[in-house]
Amino acid sequence: MRKLRTLGSCEVVAAHHYWGADAHVRYGVPLSPESEVTPEVEEALRRDLTARLGDMPGTGAVWVHLDPGLSRPAESLVALARKEEADLIVVGTHQRTGASKWWYGSVSQRIVHDAPVSVLCVPASAVSTLTIPEVRRVLAPTDLSEVGISAIRHAYSIVPAGGAVYLLHVLEPAGGAPPLSAQYLPPQGPVHTPEQERVAEVLRGLIPPEAAVRGITTRVEVVHGRKVSEAIHQAAERLGCDVICLATHGRSGLTKALLGSVAQEVLQASPRPVFLVRPQ
């Protein structure tokens, strides 16, 4: 799209079709009985899609369209193209063949078949870039053990001026799974329980004094989670962090929250870079 916009004025609609329940799980936000998608999840999706777009050269409006629903993505995207009277649909393709294509289906193939306008299919291999990624937000989970705390300073070491570090601690339920409303503490909201307030205060005490001097801001997150690695992954998605920085293992804290296997689970499941700090 960037190359097309350099040729002349071109309006772009960046569309994303998704299932609301999956999006809530991804960001670790409870489902709402009042609506299919909560404003917080919609805001996070819009933020991530806008970031993927990056800077668009040339002239012409650029906006993001989010489409929640259980319908097929191809049908939804073709319907949007008709509604907006688009001249061209640009879609990525995994170039699956054989059994893989039969099992997963092909959104791009369906669009090519049903679209009322021309379709540009871009292979996944063609969208790779060699630009240097910028680290602006780092998630620093800690179990509050000595080793877990020692990793925090490394999180601040990779953030430039104007960046942010999110200090995270996951509280595992003592008597089974917590109620749905208590599984997530909004970043801007009040701490819901005395235990969360106590832990939040401890986390604030771990902020290096020179962080403010370097122009690095800090936010504290205290969340409930039945599985620590999953809560870490959800927090990184919800907060739009560029890197996760954590210790490879801890020796204390609730069920040894960052004991080796948790770090390994984060490393295996996270689509974001993971900075593992070994104990010294």
MIKE-913601 format. One record per residue (C-alpha): residue number from 1; residue in one letter; x, y negated, z. Coordinates in pm, 1 decimal. Layout:
// residues N
<rec NUM, 'A', <X, Y, Z>>
...
This chain:
// residues 280
<rec 1, 'M', <0.0, 0.0, 0.0>>
<rec 2, 'R', <285.2, -238.5, 70.8>>
<rec 3, 'K', <411.3, -205.5, -286.2>>
<rec 4, 'L', <62.4, -260.2, -426.0>>
<rec 5, 'R', <21.0, -579.4, -223.6>>
<rec 6, 'T', <344.9, -720.4, -363.5>>
<rec 7, 'L', <188.6, -704.4, -710.1>>
<rec 8, 'G', <-103.6, -929.6, -622.8>>
<rec 9, 'S', <-381.4, -1005.1, -376.5>>
<rec 10, 'C', <-512.1, -680.6, -227.3>>
<rec 11, 'E', <-755.9, -622.0, 58.4>>
<rec 12, 'V', <-684.3, -315.3, 272.7>>
<rec 13, 'V', <-922.1, -116.9, 492.8>>
<rec 14, 'A', <-728.0, 123.1, 715.6>>
<rec 15, 'A', <-980.0, 394.1, 806.0>>
<rec 16, 'H', <-955.7, 660.0, 1074.3>>
<rec 17, 'H', <-1216.7, 932.2, 1121.7>>
<rec 18, 'Y', <-1203.5, 1106.1, 1457.9>>
<rec 19, 'W', <-1398.7, 1307.0, 1712.4>>
<rec 20, 'G', <-1469.3, 1108.9, 2029.1>>
<rec 21, 'A', <-1413.0, 1398.5, 2270.4>>
<rec 22, 'D', <-1068.3, 1470.5, 2124.3>>
<rec 23, 'A', <-971.2, 1103.5, 2148.2>>
<rec 24, 'H', <-1068.5, 1088.9, 2516.1>>
<rec 25, 'V', <-860.4, 1397.9, 2592.6>>
<rec 26, 'R', <-565.7, 1252.2, 2403.4>>
<rec 27, 'Y', <-563.3, 933.3, 2610.3>>
<rec 28, 'G', <-669.3, 1094.5, 2937.2>>
<rec 29, 'V', <-986.6, 886.9, 2969.7>>
<rec 30, 'P', <-1309.9, 1041.7, 3104.0>>
<rec 31, 'L', <-1604.0, 1073.1, 2866.5>>
<rec 32, 'S', <-1889.8, 832.1, 2917.6>>
<rec 33, 'P', <-2252.4, 955.9, 2926.2>>
<rec 34, 'E', <-2362.1, 619.4, 2785.0>>
<rec 35, 'S', <-2159.2, 622.8, 2464.2>>
<rec 36, 'E', <-1970.2, 859.2, 2236.6>>
<rec 37, 'V', <-1652.9, 650.6, 2262.7>>
<rec 38, 'T', <-1552.6, 421.3, 2549.1>>
<rec 39, 'P', <-1418.2, 72.6, 2468.0>>
<rec 40, 'E', <-1083.3, 166.3, 2620.4>>
<rec 41, 'V', <-1033.6, 458.7, 2382.5>>
<rec 42, 'E', <-1146.3, 254.6, 2084.5>>
<rec 43, 'E', <-899.1, -17.9, 2177.4>>
<rec 44, 'A', <-615.9, 237.3, 2205.7>>
<rec 45, 'L', <-702.3, 390.6, 1868.2>>
<rec 46, 'R', <-714.9, 48.3, 1705.7>>
<rec 47, 'R', <-380.9, -42.5, 1864.2>>
<rec 48, 'D', <-211.7, 274.3, 1738.4>>
<rec 49, 'L', <-353.3, 247.8, 1386.7>>
<rec 50, 'T', <-254.6, -119.0, 1364.1>>
<rec 51, 'A', <98.0, -26.0, 1475.3>>
<rec 52, 'R', <117.5, 238.4, 1203.6>>
<rec 53, 'L', <18.7, -19.2, 944.1>>
<rec 54, 'G', <299.6, -249.5, 1046.8>>
<rec 55, 'D', <352.2, -575.8, 863.0>>
<rec 56, 'M', <164.4, -594.0, 535.1>>
<rec 57, 'P', <327.7, -819.0, 273.3>>
<rec 58, 'G', <131.3, -1018.6, 19.4>>
<rec 59, 'T', <-212.7, -1175.0, 44.0>>
<rec 60, 'G', <-556.8, -1034.6, 117.1>>
<rec 61, 'A', <-737.8, -930.5, 434.0>>
<rec 62, 'V', <-626.6, -623.9, 630.3>>
<rec 63, 'W', <-856.3, -464.1, 884.5>>
<rec 64, 'V', <-904.3, -141.0, 1073.3>>
<rec 65, 'H', <-1214.9, 77.2, 1052.3>>
<rec 66, 'L', <-1275.8, 344.0, 1318.3>>
<rec 67, 'D', <-1534.4, 609.7, 1246.6>>
<rec 68, 'P', <-1625.6, 849.8, 1529.4>>
<rec 69, 'G', <-1838.8, 1150.2, 1446.7>>
<rec 70, 'L', <-1864.9, 1521.0, 1379.6>>
<rec 71, 'S', <-1909.0, 1486.8, 1003.8>>
<rec 72, 'R', <-1636.2, 1595.4, 764.9>>
<rec 73, 'P', <-1358.9, 1335.5, 729.7>>
<rec 74, 'A', <-1371.8, 1343.1, 350.3>>
<rec 75, 'E', <-1745.4, 1269.3, 344.8>>
<rec 76, 'S', <-1704.3, 981.7, 587.5>>
<rec 77, 'L', <-1414.3, 824.9, 396.9>>
<rec 78, 'V', <-1586.2, 853.1, 59.5>>
<rec 79, 'A', <-1899.5, 693.4, 207.2>>
<rec 80, 'L', <-1687.4, 406.3, 342.6>>
<rec 81, 'A', <-1525.2, 356.8, 0.2>>
<rec 82, 'R', <-1870.5, 328.6, -157.4>>
<rec 83, 'K', <-1990.2, 85.0, 107.4>>
<rec 84, 'E', <-1684.5, -141.1, 75.2>>
<rec 85, 'E', <-1685.3, -107.4, -305.1>>
<rec 86, 'A', <-1321.0, -3.4, -297.0>>
<rec 87, 'D', <-1120.9, 14.1, -619.1>>
<rec 88, 'L', <-874.5, 274.2, -490.1>>
<rec 89, 'I', <-855.3, 531.1, -210.4>>
<rec 90, 'V', <-507.3, 605.8, -75.8>>
<rec 91, 'V', <-484.5, 929.6, 121.8>>
<rec 92, 'G', <-202.2, 1143.3, 254.9>>
<rec 93, 'T', <-165.9, 1507.6, 169.4>>
<rec 94, 'H', <9.7, 1794.6, 347.9>>
<rec 95, 'Q', <49.0, 1981.0, 16.8>>
<rec 96, 'R', <-67.0, 2307.1, 170.1>>
<rec 97, 'T', <-90.2, 2613.1, -49.3>>
<rec 98, 'G', <-215.3, 2970.0, -24.4>>
<rec 99, 'A', <-357.0, 3091.1, 306.8>>
<rec 100, 'S', <-267.3, 2767.5, 483.6>>
<rec 101, 'K', <-477.3, 2565.0, 241.4>>
<rec 102, 'W', <-767.9, 2809.5, 275.2>>
<rec 103, 'W', <-754.8, 2799.8, 657.5>>
<rec 104, 'Y', <-708.0, 2425.9, 715.6>>
<rec 105, 'G', <-888.3, 2296.6, 411.8>>
<rec 106, 'S', <-784.5, 1987.3, 223.8>>
<rec 107, 'V', <-929.9, 1646.5, 300.9>>
<rec 108, 'S', <-743.2, 1490.9, 9.3>>
<rec 109, 'Q', <-874.6, 1753.4, -235.7>>
<rec 110, 'R', <-1231.7, 1693.4, -119.0>>
<rec 111, 'I', <-1188.5, 1319.5, -160.6>>
<rec 112, 'V', <-1046.9, 1362.2, -510.4>>
<rec 113, 'H', <-1350.8, 1573.7, -597.7>>
<rec 114, 'D', <-1615.7, 1340.3, -452.9>>
<rec 115, 'A', <-1468.6, 990.0, -479.1>>
<rec 116, 'P', <-1638.7, 745.3, -717.4>>
<rec 117, 'V', <-1304.4, 564.2, -773.9>>
<rec 118, 'S', <-941.5, 647.8, -837.9>>
<rec 119, 'V', <-751.4, 829.7, -561.6>>
<rec 120, 'L', <-380.7, 799.2, -483.8>>
<rec 121, 'C', <-250.1, 1105.4, -295.8>>
<rec 122, 'V', <74.7, 1044.8, -106.5>>
<rec 123, 'P', <272.7, 1351.2, 11.6>>
<rec 124, 'A', <376.4, 1345.5, 377.3>>
<rec 125, 'S', <742.3, 1366.8, 272.8>>
<rec 126, 'A', <710.4, 1038.3, 83.2>>
<rec 127, 'V', <611.4, 830.4, 385.6>>
<rec 128, 'S', <923.8, 898.6, 590.6>>
<rec 129, 'T', <1132.1, 592.3, 668.2>>
<rec 130, 'L', <1492.6, 526.6, 761.8>>
<rec 131, 'T', <1421.4, 208.5, 954.9>>
<rec 132, 'I', <1555.1, 189.8, 1310.7>>
<rec 133, 'P', <1267.5, 235.3, 1560.5>>
<rec 134, 'E', <1220.2, -34.7, 1822.8>>
<rec 135, 'V', <1179.1, 62.6, 2187.0>>
<rec 136, 'R', <943.4, -176.9, 2364.4>>
<rec 137, 'R', <756.4, 43.1, 2611.5>>
<rec 138, 'V', <904.2, 324.8, 2818.8>>
<rec 139, 'L', <708.4, 561.8, 3041.8>>
<rec 140, 'A', <904.1, 670.0, 3349.7>>
<rec 141, 'P', <726.4, 953.6, 3535.2>>
<rec 142, 'T', <861.7, 1041.6, 3877.9>>
<rec 143, 'D', <773.5, 1288.6, 4150.6>>
<rec 144, 'L', <935.7, 1049.1, 4401.7>>
<rec 145, 'S', <1213.4, 1298.1, 4475.4>>
<rec 146, 'E', <1572.5, 1174.1, 4484.3>>
<rec 147, 'V', <1640.6, 1313.8, 4137.8>>
<rec 148, 'G', <1313.1, 1184.0, 3998.1>>
<rec 149, 'I', <1382.4, 836.0, 4131.0>>
<rec 150, 'S', <1735.8, 833.7, 3989.8>>
<rec 151, 'A', <1595.8, 864.4, 3637.1>>
<rec 152, 'I', <1405.1, 535.7, 3668.5>>
<rec 153, 'R', <1713.0, 317.8, 3622.6>>
<rec 154, 'H', <1780.0, 490.0, 3289.4>>
<rec 155, 'A', <1432.0, 390.4, 3172.9>>
<rec 156, 'Y', <1517.5, 24.2, 3229.7>>
<rec 157, 'S', <1851.3, 67.0, 3053.6>>
<rec 158, 'I', <1690.9, 132.9, 2713.8>>
<rec 159, 'V', <1431.7, -146.0, 2722.3>>
<rec 160, 'P', <1522.9, -483.9, 2570.4>>
<rec 161, 'A', <1416.1, -823.1, 2702.0>>
<rec 162, 'G', <1042.4, -863.7, 2663.5>>
<rec 163, 'G', <984.2, -489.7, 2693.6>>
<rec 164, 'A', <797.4, -298.5, 2962.6>>
<rec 165, 'V', <851.6, 3.5, 3184.6>>
<rec 166, 'Y', <554.8, 201.0, 3316.4>>
<rec 167, 'L', <626.8, 381.5, 3642.2>>
<rec 168, 'L', <399.7, 685.7, 3667.8>>
<rec 169, 'H', <320.5, 928.2, 3947.6>>
<rec 170, 'V', <73.2, 1213.9, 3905.8>>
<rec 171, 'L', <-131.3, 1318.8, 4208.8>>
<rec 172, 'E', <-239.1, 1679.2, 4188.4>>
<rec 173, 'P', <-576.8, 1759.6, 4350.7>>
<rec 174, 'A', <-536.4, 1906.1, 4698.3>>
<rec 175, 'G', <-871.2, 2083.5, 4706.3>>
<rec 176, 'G', <-933.9, 2175.5, 4346.3>>
<rec 177, 'A', <-1004.1, 1952.9, 4048.1>>
<rec 178, 'P', <-1088.4, 1591.4, 4132.8>>
<rec 179, 'P', <-1421.1, 1444.5, 4023.3>>
<rec 180, 'L', <-1425.1, 1323.5, 3664.4>>
<rec 181, 'S', <-1440.6, 958.5, 3767.7>>
<rec 182, 'A', <-1121.3, 998.3, 3974.6>>
<rec 183, 'Q', <-909.2, 1167.1, 3709.1>>
<rec 184, 'Y', <-803.4, 838.2, 3556.7>>
<rec 185, 'L', <-709.3, 507.5, 3715.4>>
<rec 186, 'P', <-737.3, 219.6, 3464.0>>
<rec 187, 'P', <-402.3, 38.3, 3427.0>>
<rec 188, 'Q', <-556.7, -300.6, 3509.1>>
<rec 189, 'G', <-806.4, -170.6, 3764.9>>
<rec 190, 'P', <-789.0, -138.3, 4142.1>>
<rec 191, 'V', <-635.2, 159.8, 4316.9>>
<rec 192, 'H', <-926.8, 383.5, 4412.8>>
<rec 193, 'T', <-796.4, 571.1, 4715.8>>
<rec 194, 'P', <-563.8, 500.0, 5009.7>>
<rec 195, 'E', <-327.7, 768.2, 4879.6>>
<rec 196, 'Q', <-307.1, 601.6, 4538.5>>
<rec 197, 'E', <-246.2, 265.6, 4702.6>>
<rec 198, 'R', <30.8, 412.8, 4918.3>>
<rec 199, 'V', <203.9, 572.9, 4619.8>>
<rec 200, 'A', <161.1, 259.4, 4409.0>>
<rec 201, 'E', <335.8, 57.6, 4677.5>>
<rec 202, 'V', <623.7, 307.5, 4684.3>>
<rec 203, 'L', <657.5, 279.8, 4306.5>>
<rec 204, 'R', <669.4, -99.2, 4324.7>>
<rec 205, 'G', <957.8, -65.6, 4567.4>>
<rec 206, 'L', <1155.6, 128.0, 4304.3>>
<rec 207, 'I', <1163.0, -157.3, 4052.5>>
<rec 208, 'P', <1528.8, -263.1, 4004.6>>
<rec 209, 'P', <1582.5, -625.4, 4113.4>>
<rec 210, 'E', <1758.6, -711.1, 3787.3>>
<rec 211, 'A', <1456.8, -602.2, 3576.9>>
<rec 212, 'A', <1291.3, -943.8, 3599.9>>
<rec 213, 'V', <1623.4, -1116.3, 3529.1>>
<rec 214, 'R', <1649.4, -914.9, 3207.7>>
<rec 215, 'G', <1295.1, -1010.1, 3111.0>>
<rec 216, 'I', <1157.9, -658.3, 3158.7>>
<rec 217, 'T', <807.8, -626.1, 3301.3>>
<rec 218, 'T', <686.5, -332.1, 3509.5>>
<rec 219, 'R', <345.2, -172.8, 3549.9>>
<rec 220, 'V', <257.3, 95.7, 3799.9>>
<rec 221, 'E', <35.0, 393.4, 3715.4>>
<rec 222, 'V', <-99.9, 638.1, 3975.2>>
<rec 223, 'V', <-324.8, 902.1, 3819.8>>
<rec 224, 'H', <-485.5, 1230.8, 3915.8>>
<rec 225, 'G', <-407.6, 1530.5, 3699.5>>
<rec 226, 'R', <-469.5, 1902.5, 3716.9>>
<rec 227, 'K', <-159.1, 1955.5, 3501.5>>
<rec 228, 'V', <132.2, 1716.5, 3543.9>>
<rec 229, 'S', <279.5, 1750.3, 3194.4>>
<rec 230, 'E', <-59.8, 1686.9, 3036.2>>
<rec 231, 'A', <-114.6, 1376.2, 3251.0>>
<rec 232, 'I', <227.1, 1244.7, 3143.7>>
<rec 233, 'H', <149.1, 1306.3, 2778.0>>
<rec 234, 'Q', <-191.8, 1135.4, 2809.1>>
<rec 235, 'A', <-41.5, 832.8, 2984.5>>
<rec 236, 'A', <216.9, 792.2, 2708.7>>
<rec 237, 'E', <-58.3, 799.1, 2447.4>>
<rec 238, 'R', <-291.5, 570.2, 2640.0>>
<rec 239, 'L', <-21.2, 310.4, 2707.6>>
<rec 240, 'G', <135.3, 331.2, 2361.6>>
<rec 241, 'C', <482.4, 408.6, 2496.9>>
<rec 242, 'D', <772.7, 449.4, 2255.9>>
<rec 243, 'V', <980.2, 679.9, 2478.8>>
<rec 244, 'I', <921.6, 902.7, 2782.1>>
<rec 245, 'C', <1210.8, 899.9, 3029.7>>
<rec 246, 'L', <1211.5, 1159.2, 3307.5>>
<rec 247, 'A', <1439.3, 1375.6, 3518.0>>
<rec 248, 'T', <1495.9, 1733.6, 3411.0>>
<rec 249, 'H', <1394.5, 1856.3, 3755.8>>
<rec 250, 'G', <1302.7, 1740.7, 4104.5>>
<rec 251, 'R', <1345.1, 1909.3, 4438.2>>
<rec 252, 'S', <1053.4, 1767.3, 4636.1>>
<rec 253, 'G', <717.9, 1600.3, 4593.2>>
<rec 254, 'L', <380.5, 1755.8, 4526.5>>
<rec 255, 'T', <448.8, 2111.3, 4408.3>>
<rec 256, 'K', <781.9, 1983.8, 4272.3>>
<rec 257, 'A', <600.0, 1787.6, 4002.6>>
<rec 258, 'L', <897.0, 1749.2, 3770.6>>
<rec 259, 'L', <1061.7, 2084.6, 3831.9>>
<rec 260, 'G', <1226.2, 2184.4, 3506.9>>
<rec 261, 'S', <927.7, 2357.1, 3348.7>>
<rec 262, 'V', <724.8, 2033.8, 3354.5>>
<rec 263, 'A', <1001.9, 1847.4, 3173.1>>
<rec 264, 'Q', <1015.3, 2132.6, 2923.7>>
<rec 265, 'E', <639.2, 2118.6, 2870.3>>
<rec 266, 'V', <657.6, 1743.7, 2811.1>>
<rec 267, 'L', <942.7, 1792.5, 2565.7>>
<rec 268, 'Q', <751.1, 2057.4, 2370.9>>
<rec 269, 'A', <412.3, 1884.5, 2362.2>>
<rec 270, 'S', <494.1, 1516.3, 2320.2>>
<rec 271, 'P', <503.4, 1366.6, 1968.4>>
<rec 272, 'R', <705.5, 1080.6, 2117.5>>
<rec 273, 'P', <1081.3, 1083.1, 2187.3>>
<rec 274, 'V', <1172.5, 1218.0, 2531.2>>
<rec 275, 'F', <1480.1, 1098.7, 2721.5>>
<rec 276, 'L', <1580.1, 1370.0, 2970.7>>
<rec 277, 'V', <1806.8, 1261.9, 3255.5>>
<rec 278, 'R', <2011.2, 1533.0, 3422.2>>
<rec 279, 'P', <2087.4, 1507.6, 3796.5>>
<rec 280, 'Q', <2434.4, 1382.4, 3880.9>>
